[in-house]
C-alpha cells in the first residue's frame, strides 16, 4: 500500500510538471505567433551581463538597462536618470487614470491624501533616438558650464572636480550609457503604435507608473516609472557561446569606458514578451 501511495504521488507530481510545461510552451508559442510586435538590435550598453555568476546555476539572463530623460536641474542642467521624465506631467497622469489633485501635500489634508499606488501601463521605449541625442546635448552643456566656472577660478579644487566629473559623464554618455529611453506611456496599444510606428526603434512594453506627492501651490505634477514587467532577458543554451567567454572575465576590472562587446537582436511578440533572435560579438572581441 505504501509503495502504491508513493507511486501515486510521484505520478501526480509528474502530471503537474508536464501540465505546467505544456502551459509554458503554449504561452511561448502564442507569443511568437505571426510577425513580431517589434524587433530591436541592442548592444551591451542596453543589455548587460550579471556582475557575478554562480557555477551551480547554469541559467543566464541579460539585464535590460533603460533610462528616462528627466527635468533639467537648475544647477547644471544635467541629471543622469531620475526615472521621473519630463513628459510625465499632469496631463499625462490624467490620461493614465490618475487625478493629480489627489497627490498634493496640503496641511489641511494631513492624513487624508492618497498614497500613490503604481498602475500598470504601456510604456514606449526608444532606442538610439532623439532622447539619447538630447541626453548628449545636456551633458555637453553641463561640461561647458562647469569648464567656464573652473577657468574663471582655476585654483578652486571643487570646481576642477566638477569639471572632471562632467567630462566623464559626457564620455560615458557617448560610449557606454544605455541609449534606450522611456519616452511615453499610454493605455491603448493601437494608438501608441500608430504614433510610434517604427518597430525597429520603438518598443512598447508593460510597465508601472505612480504619481509623486508635491507641496500645495506647486503645479508641477509628475510621477515615476517604477519598473518594467520584464527587465531580464533569458539566454537560451544554444545562444550562450557569445557570452560564456565574457562571463569568465573579471567584470570588476573592465574599463568603465570600454566599447560594447556584443549586439543582440531581440524580438517582442504578441504578449509583449521578448526572446533573443541572434547574438553576435562585435569587432575586436
PyMOL commands that set and color helices and strands:
alter all, ss='L'
color gray80, all
select helices_A, chain A and resi 2-31+90-95+100-103+107-109+130-152+157-175+189-195+237-239+241-247+251-253
alter helices_A, ss='H'
color red, helices_A
select strands_A, chain A and resi 38-43+47-48+61-64+67-68+104-105+119-127+180-186+202-211+214-215+223-228+232-234+262-268+274-281
alter strands_A, ss='S'
color yellow, strands_A
deselect
rebuild
show_as cartoon
